[in-house]
Structures are given as C-alpha cells and as structure tokens.
C-alpha cells in the first residue's frame, strides 16, 4: 500500500525513491510486524482468557505439560495479522508471488482456525477430522501448483527444481510439478504443526527458516547477484524477501509471549499458516530440495512420527520414547528450555549450511 502510494511521488519528493529498495521495505516490514505483535499480543491474551479459549493438553503427553492446560491458544490469528498487514503495507501488491503467498497464508490459517475452533471452543475431542484437514491442505497445494504451472507470469522456469551443490542442475517435473507442490505444501504445514509442541520451538525455528528464504529471495530476484552465484534468476521474486521478513518480525514478536513459560500458543491456526507459507516460498524460489536442509528440524520432527508409527505397527516396538522428537528428549530428562534452545542452535547451523551451498555449487 505504502509502496503504491508513495513510490510514484518520487518525482516530487526524492526521499520517496527509497521505496524502490527491497532491503528498506524488508526492514520496515520486520519492524511493523514486531510492533503489531507487541501491541496486540497482550490484548489477544486477555481476549482469549475472557473467552476461555485455552489449550487442551494431550493425555498421553509428558507429565510436565499438565500445567499448560488452559493456556490461551489460537495465537496464530495474531501471527497472521502481523504477517499480512506489513506485507500489504510494504510489498508490491501487484507482484504475483506476493499475491500467492498471502493467499496460501490466509487459506491455510483458516483451516487451522477451524480446527482450533472446533477443539477449544466447541470442545470436540479431535477438532477438525484429520481427513478433512488433509483434504484442505491438498486442495490448496493443488490450486497453487496449477496456478504456478499454467499462469503465463511464471512461464519458463516454473516446473524446475534446483539441485543443491550442483551448478546449473535442475529437475524439470513437467505436469508432475503439481503433485510435487501438493506434497511440499502439505508436508511442510504438517511438519511445522508437529513441531509446535514446546514453548517457542516452532516459532523460533520458523523465524530462522524464513530469514534464510528472505536471503534466497533477494538473491534470486537480483540479476547481478544471481549471475554471480550461478543461481536461477527469477524476475520479481525479490519481493518475497519482504514477505519473509514480515514473517520473521511476526515470529519474533509472538515469541515474546510464546517463550517459556508461554502466555499464549499459536495453535493450528499459526502452525498450518507458517508451514504452508514456508512450503509455498520454497516452491516459488525453486528450492524444494534445499527446504529439506533449511527446515531440517521440521523434517526430523515429522520423520520421527512416521518412523515411530511404522515400527510400532509392524514391529510392535518404539524407536523413540515418544514422538515427535522433542518429546523424546524431554523424556530423557532434558528440561523443556534446553530442548528448545538446542533445537534453535541446530536450526541456525542448518540455515548457515544451506546458504553456504550457494558458493559450493
């Protein structure tokens, strides 16, 4: 909004020329998101308490989590607001990348909101039925894939995926690109959802991941940098950096209230929105494979659940003391804060390694 209102006025007031720079708008999108979270966070917590919208703790979870029962949840509403508003303010709203990622963020957030609403407001034991939730995620992935594949604005490079560590090596998926997008978006949203089990864990890891993709978006959308680093130049993709930095600001602002002991949880509203958006950004930047490294914590959490289920079903044994993976370490005696901080450290290392791959190719 501000970009469209003020940048055209640069001919009359030269200072408005600063709106042409993605770095400037990214920085202020971050600050705006932080301010929204800081200002409205306490109001959201009070509202959730007054409405008795409290977390319901799984009965078979670690015993130390019993005290979390009743903690305000559905804080994902705040996260989404703190992402969408700064993006609308600072990004180019005519950019198709921005339009798509905002649509997925809100759409996946609505699926999560419905799940949270049925669980904590309507008191349904399992919230939204799992198959309906999965169907909604797959539908969003299919629509996103179809738009990317058939929309002329993305013509030419859309069905290609960059392979990390290799220069000029891409996989062209053809029509299979649509199922790939469905898999990435659905898998990532569920992985973030599974990770959201400890105070601040998913929030902090998400901030690191989106910061990495903000860097990749800026480089991919800059013709000279893309040429220097031998990466695919994607015209207009630099605007994604503004969105990603808004997510970083929203996540850090929410973390202020979500750090242990959490005053509010994001719920499925936040985790599905963040996960769906992360998968969407990776798809649009042709970094589906690199997402596995950048989001390595999310991947490990999801794999731990899959492995646990398979081994228990076919071998009658458990590989982990409890899944997802963070609960395994809790049951080994690690305090919750130590699990979270150590996972954050690993997330930072994965991000640094991922960025370094640009110079290794």
C-alpha positions in Angstrom: 0.0 0.0 0.0 2.7 2.5 1.0 4.8 1.3 -1.9 2.0 2.1 -4.3 1.1 5.4 -2.7 4.5 6.9 -2.0 6.9 5.5 -4.6 5.2 7.2 -7.6 5.7 10.5 -5.8 9.5 10.2 -6.0 9.5 12.8 -8.9 8.1 15.4 -6.4 9.9 14.3 -3.3 13.2 12.5 -3.9 13.2 10.8 -0.5 10.4 8.6 -1.6 12.8 6.9 -4.0 13.9 4.8 -1.0 10.8 2.7 -1.6 12.4 1.1 -4.6 14.8 -0.8 -2.4 13.7 -4.2 -1.2 16.1 -4.0 1.7 14.5 -0.8 3.0 11.0 -2.2 2.7 12.0 -5.6 4.2 13.5 -3.9 7.2 10.4 -1.9 7.9 8.1 -4.8 7.2 10.0 -6.6 10.1 9.6 -3.6 12.4 5.9 -3.2 11.6 5.3 -6.9 12.3 7.1 -6.7 15.6 5.1 -3.6 16.6 1.8 -5.3 15.8 2.8 -8.4 17.8 4.0 -6.3 20.8 0.9 -4.0 20.8 -1.8 -6.5 20.2 -0.2 -9.5 21.9 -1.4 -8.6 25.4 -4.9 -7.8 24.1 -5.0 -11.2 22.3 -4.1 -13.0 25.5 -6.7 -11.1 27.6 -9.4 -11.8 25.0 -8.5 -15.5 24.8 -8.7 -15.7 28.6 -12.0 -13.9 28.8 -13.4 -16.2 26.1 -11.9 -19.2 27.9 -10.1 -20.3 24.7 -7.5 -22.5 26.4 -5.1 -25.2 25.3 -6.2 -28.8 25.7 -3.1 -30.9 26.6 -2.9 -34.5 25.2 -3.4 -37.0 28.0 -0.5 -39.3 26.8 2.0 -36.4 26.7 4.8 -35.7 29.1 3.6 -35.2 32.7 5.3 -31.9 32.9 2.9 -30.5 30.3 -0.2 -30.8 32.5 0.4 -27.2 33.8 -0.1 -25.9 30.2 -3.8 -26.9 30.3 -5.9 -23.8 29.8 -3.2 -21.6 28.4 -4.7 -19.2 25.8 -4.3 -20.5 22.3 -5.3 -19.6 18.7 -2.5 -17.0 18.8 -2.0 -17.8 15.2 -4.6 -15.1 14.5 -2.1 -12.6 15.8 0.8 -14.1 13.8 -1.2 -14.0 10.5 -2.3 -10.4 11.2 1.3 -9.4 11.9 2.4 -11.0 8.6 -0.4 -9.9 6.3 -0.6 -6.2 7.4 3.1 -5.4 7.0 3.2 -7.2 3.7 0.3 -5.2 2.4 1.9 -2.0 3.6 5.4 -2.5 2.2 5.3 -5.0 -0.6 4.3 -4.6 -4.3 0.8 -6.0 -4.2 0.8 -6.3 -8.0 3.5 -8.9 -7.7 2.1 -12.4 -8.4 4.5 -14.0 -5.9 3.1 -11.8 -3.1 -0.5 -12.5 -4.1 0.0 -16.2 -4.0 1.9 -16.5 -0.7 -0.6 -14.2 1.0 -3.5 -16.3 -0.3 -1.9 -19.5 1.0 -1.0 -18.0 4.4 -4.6 -16.9 5.0 -6.1 -20.1 3.5 -4.0 -22.5 5.5 -4.6 -20.3 8.5 -8.4 -20.7 8.0 -8.0 -24.5 8.0 -6.1 -24.3 11.3 -8.6 -21.8 12.7 -11.5 -24.2 12.0 -9.6 -27.0 13.7 -8.8 -24.8 16.8 -12.3 -23.5 16.9 -13.8 -27.0 16.9 -11.3 -28.2 19.5 -11.2 -25.4 22.1 -14.5 -23.5 21.5 -16.8 -26.3 20.5 -14.9 -28.8 22.7 -14.8 -31.5 20.1 -12.2 -34.1 21.2 -10.1 -34.1 18.0 -11.1 -30.8 16.4 -11.4 -30.9 12.6 -11.5 -34.5 11.4 -8.0 -35.4 10.1 -9.0 -36.4 6.6 -10.8 -33.1 6.1 -7.8 -31.1 7.3 -5.6 -33.1 5.0 -8.0 -32.6 2.1 -8.0 -28.9 2.6 -4.2 -28.8 2.6 -4.0 -30.9 -0.6 -6.6 -28.7 -2.3 -4.6 -25.5 -1.5 -1.4 -27.3 -2.8 -3.2 -28.4 -6.0 -4.5 -24.9 -6.7 -1.1 -23.3 -6.0 0.6 -25.8 -8.3 -1.9 -25.3 -11.1 -1.6 -21.5 -10.9 2.1 -21.7 -11.0 2.2 -24.2 -13.8 -0.4 -22.6 -16.1 -0.1 -18.9 -15.3 1.9 -17.1 -18.0 3.5 -14.9 -15.4 5.6 -17.9 -14.2 6.2 -19.4 -17.7 9.5 -20.9 -18.5 11.0 -21.8 -15.1 8.0 -22.9 -13.1 8.3 -26.7 -13.2 12.1 -26.8 -12.5 13.7 -27.5 -9.1 17.3 -26.5 -8.3 19.5 -29.3 -7.0 21.8 -28.1 -4.1 25.6 -28.3 -4.6 25.3 -28.5 -8.4 25.7 -25.7 -10.8 23.0 -25.3 -13.5 21.5 -28.7 -12.5 17.7 -28.6 -12.4 15.0 -31.2 -12.4 12.1 -30.5 -14.8 9.0 -32.1 -13.4 6.6 -31.3 -16.2 3.0 -31.9 -15.2 4.2 -33.8 -12.1 5.1 -30.4 -10.8 1.5 -30.0 -9.4 1.7 -33.2 -7.3 5.1 -32.0 -6.1 3.7 -28.7 -4.9 0.9 -30.6 -3.1 3.4 -32.8 -1.4 5.7 -29.9 -0.3 2.9 -27.6 0.9 1.0 -30.3 2.8 4.2 -31.9 4.2 5.7 -28.7 5.4 2.4 -27.4 7.0 2.1 -30.7 8.9 5.7 -30.8 9.9 5.5 -27.3 11.5 2.3 -28.4 13.2 4.1 -31.4 14.7 7.0 -29.3 15.9 4.7 -26.9 17.7 4.7 -28.9 21.0 7.1 -26.9 23.2 7.1 -23.2 24.2 8.7 -21.2 21.5 10.1 -24.2 19.5 8.2 -23.9 16.2 8.1 -20.1 16.5 11.8 -19.7 16.8 12.7 -22.3 14.1 10.2 -20.7 11.7 11.9 -17.3 12.2 15.3 -18.8 11.2 13.9 -20.6 8.2 12.1 -17.6 6.8 15.2 -15.4 7.3 17.1 -17.9 5.1 14.4 -17.8 2.4 14.4 -14.0 2.6 18.1 -14.0 1.7 17.5 -16.5 -1.1 14.6 -14.5 -2.4 16.6 -11.3 -2.5 19.5 -13.0 -4.3 17.2 -14.8 -6.8 15.4 -11.6 -7.7 18.6 -9.6 -8.2 20.0 -10.2 -11.7 23.7 -9.4 -10.9 23.8 -11.4 -7.7 22.0 -14.4 -9.3 24.5 -14.4 -12.1 27.5 -14.1 -9.8 26.3 -17.0 -7.6 25.2 -19.2 -10.6 21.6 -19.4 -9.3 18.4 -19.2 -11.2 17.3 -15.6 -11.8 13.6 -15.2 -11.0 12.3 -11.8 -12.0 10.1 -10.3 -9.4 10.9 -12.9 -6.7 12.8 -10.3 -4.7 9.5 -9.1 -3.3 9.2 -12.4 -1.4 12.0 -11.2 0.8 9.6 -8.5 2.2 7.0 -11.1 3.0 9.6 -13.4 4.6 11.0 -10.6 6.8 7.4 -9.8 7.9 7.1 -13.4 9.0 10.5 -13.1 10.9 9.1 -10.0 12.7 5.8 -11.6 13.4 7.5 -14.8 14.8 9.9 -12.8 17.0 7.1 -10.6 18.2 5.0 -13.6 19.0 8.0 -15.3 20.7 8.0 -12.5 23.2 4.8 -14.1 24.6 5.3 -17.7 23.5 8.7 -18.2 25.2 8.7 -20.5 28.2 6.6 -20.3 30.2 4.3 -19.5 27.3 1.5 -17.0 27.8 -0.2 -18.0 24.6 0.1 -20.7 22.0 -0.2 -20.3 18.2 -2.4 -23.4 17.8 -3.1 -25.0 14.4 -4.1 -21.5 13.1 -0.5 -20.4 13.3 1.4 -23.6 12.6 -0.5 -24.5 9.4 -0.3 -21.0 8.1 3.5 -20.8 8.8 4.1 -24.3 7.4 2.0 -23.7 4.3 3.7 -20.4 3.7 7.2 -21.9 4.1 6.5 -24.6 1.6 5.0 -22.1 -0.8 8.1 -19.8 -0.6 10.4 -22.8 -1.2 8.3 -23.8 -4.3 8.2 -20.3 -5.8 12.0 -20.0 -5.4 12.7 -23.4 -6.9 14.3 -24.5 -3.6 12.1 -27.5 -2.7 15.2 -29.7 -2.1 17.0 -27.0 -0.1 13.9 -26.7 2.1 14.8 -30.2 3.5 18.0 -28.7 4.8 16.8 -25.3 5.9 13.8 -26.8 7.6 15.8 -29.8 8.9 14.3 -29.5 12.3 10.8 -29.7 10.9 11.8 -32.7 8.7 13.3 -34.5 11.7 10.2 -34.0 13.8 7.9 -35.3 11.0 10.2 -38.3 10.3 10.2 -39.2 14.0 6.5 -39.6 13.9 6.5 -41.6 10.7 9.2 -43.9 12.0 7.5 -44.4 15.3 4.2 -45.3 13.7 5.7 -47.7 11.2 7.9 -49.5 13.7 5.1 -49.8 16.3 2.6 -51.0 13.7 4.8 -53.6 12.1 7.4 -54.5 14.8 5.4 -53.7 18.0 8.4 -51.6 19.2 9.0 -47.9 19.7 12.2 -46.3 18.3 11.7 -43.1 20.4 10.5 -42.8 23.9 7.8 -40.5 22.5 7.2 -38.8 19.2 7.5 -36.1 17.9 11.3 -36.0 18.5 11.2 -33.1 21.1 9.2 -35.2 23.5 11.8 -38.0 23.2 14.5 -35.7 24.6 12.1 -34.4 27.3 11.6 -38.0 28.5 15.3 -38.4 28.5 15.5 -35.8 31.2 16.2 -32.6 29.2 14.4 -29.6 30.5 12.0 -28.0 28.1 14.0 -24.8 27.7 17.2 -26.9 26.9 15.4 -28.8 24.2 14.1 -25.7 22.6 17.4 -23.7 22.7 19.4 -26.7 21.4 16.9 -27.2 18.5 17.2 -23.5 17.8 21.0 -23.8 17.6 20.7 -26.7 15.2 18.3 -24.7 13.1 20.8 -21.8 12.8 23.5 -24.3 11.8 21.3 -25.7 9.1 20.4 -22.3 7.8 24.1 -21.3 7.6 25.0 -24.5 5.9 22.1 -24.0 3.4 23.2 -20.5 2.5 26.8 -21.8 2.1 25.7 -24.2 -0.6 25.2 -21.2 -2.9 29.0 -20.9 -3.0 29.7 -24.6 -3.1 28.0 -25.1 -6.5 
